[in-house]
Amino acid sequence: MQVTDAETALLLARIQFAFTVSFHFIFPAFSIGLASYLAVLEGLWLKTGKEVYLTLFRYWLKIFAIAFAMGVVSGIVMSYQFGTNWSVFSDRAGPIVGPLMAYEVLTAFFLEAGFLGVMLFGMEKVGKKLHFAATCMVALGTAVSAFWILSVNSWMQTPVGWAVNAQGQFVPAGGWWEIIFNPSFPYRLVHTVIAAYLTTALVVGGVGAWHLLKERRASSSKPAHPEEPLSEVEAASRRTYQLILRDGPSPGSVPPQDERERERRPNEAIGTMFSMAMWMAALVAPVQIFVGDLHGLNTMEHQPAKVMAMEGHFESYPDGAPLILIGMPDSEAEKTRVLLEIPKLSSLILKHDPNAPLQGLKSVPKESRPPAEIVFWSFRIMVGLGFLMLALGLFSLLARLRKRLYDWRPLLWFALLMGPAGFVAVIAGWITTEVGRQPWVIYNVMRTKDAVAPIGAPAVATSLVAFVVVYFIVFGIGTLYILKLMGRPPHSGEGEPAEAPIRTAGLTAAPSVDRRGADPRPDRTEGAD
């Protein structure tokens, strides 16, 4: 069968949007959770006064700034594609999609733009409470951004509250409430935000595990030199320990732990962030699985063909459908070559009744079916990683019970390997959602082939190649720099302003005030003359 230029242009436009949205989604999935994590760290610092929380805040703030910037830039590129490759969609759905995306700018972007500078550079310039408020506003802004974007996308998945005007455009049939809070939106919003939190937790836990493993490797490979002179701090610690052994602990002091226990104690900042990440995995992963089940039931109600593709069911099952764990769907042959399945479990999950009937893709016209091969496997990748996150959380609880959270190598390696799993899971989930909606751009209303712009395949191919080259260079460099920052352990005084002369602005040089010298201001203890 000969492929026309229009069909090639459509395929290339879809590939281009899939490529750019996949790159973009990585950064918001990280920055949404990381912004909230920063707010928690700063709040704990203000409440407890412990330096470790400020150290972690400053450590992750630099990483957040880079990830946030790359997310904004990649998001702007996506917006332009609505006018280049998908101008027909923009024209017809613009009266609904346009205002919702504008609300994101008027709320989320304004919040972030107004407070991001204070959050990044204002620690030494504004009060602690005001800076904390700025951090909270940035965290709120990322969540509000997710709210509006998911509202738009959810409406495209479950369109309600619309009508068609004389120009053939989709317009609100009544108020905006029904459009914004469409049937799939609440489930998708909660599922996506929790996924962002888990993604951040896994990254933080992976970084912590990396540094804990490095500490263990360094301590185990360090040669013993009894004759080597001790540093001043080590000598003081040795004298204190000997006094305690001789005289017993003084009032208010803590008895020393045994040698093995003291060897297990990690760098405080590293141990704290690893512990917080493991708590997040242990507590939130089960919630995410429960929310995902609710989301799946909602999808079954409103987009049954997507669920059929996710399950790999071509045939209908009147007496209970099996859960195909491993199989090879074949859309052309209209069957799935089953390698491993559990009888009736699919009906139990989707209908809460093992004998409930389930329809298959053969009940849907061929031209309205999603590509089962992609949806089937992307769904399994997402679910499989979700259960691995649950396993990591349970594993960490076992380590806590054994008092081996920081030095149990299987747990540390598990957490390290799971570090990027959140990104893979959110991309797999996004593929399941978007490919499972095909061949519709607005489900059961507007087909994808009717939404593409009248543009030639060579033009789309040229821009696609340019995007691939530029994205891998620009965002590749940014990602490598983030990994470099993560590879350095947090330390006390993280991110404090450098000690350097302060010079006044102007065309001519002014006398400098050296912070390392005497303070030229009047002594506050003596008062001004």
Protein Blocks (a to p, Z undefined) as FASTA:
>chain_A
ZZdfklmmmmmmmmmmmmmmmmmmmmmmmmmmmmmmmmmmmmmmmmnopaklmmmmmmmm
mmmmmmmmmmmmmmmmmmmmmmmmmmmmmmmmmmmmmmmmmmmmmmmmmmmmmmmmmmmm
mmmmmcfklmmmmmmmmmmmmmmmmmmmmmmmmmmmmgghiacdfkopacdfbbmklmmm
gfklmmmmmmmmmmmmmmmmmmmmmmmmmmmmmmmmmmmmpccdfklccdfklmmmmmmm
mmmmmnopaehiacdddfklmmmpccfklmmmmmmmmmmmmmmmmmmmmmmmmmmmmmmm
mmmmlmmmmnopabdcfeopaddfbdcddfklopacdfbdcehklmmmmnopakbccddf
klpcfklcccfklmmmmmmmmmmmmmmmmmmmmmmmmmmmnopmmmgmklmmmmmmmmmm
mmmmmmmmmmmmmmmmpccfbghkbcfklmpccddfklmmmmmmmmmmmmmmmmmmmmmm
mmmmmmpccdehihiacddddddedjbdcddddfklccfbdcfknopZZ
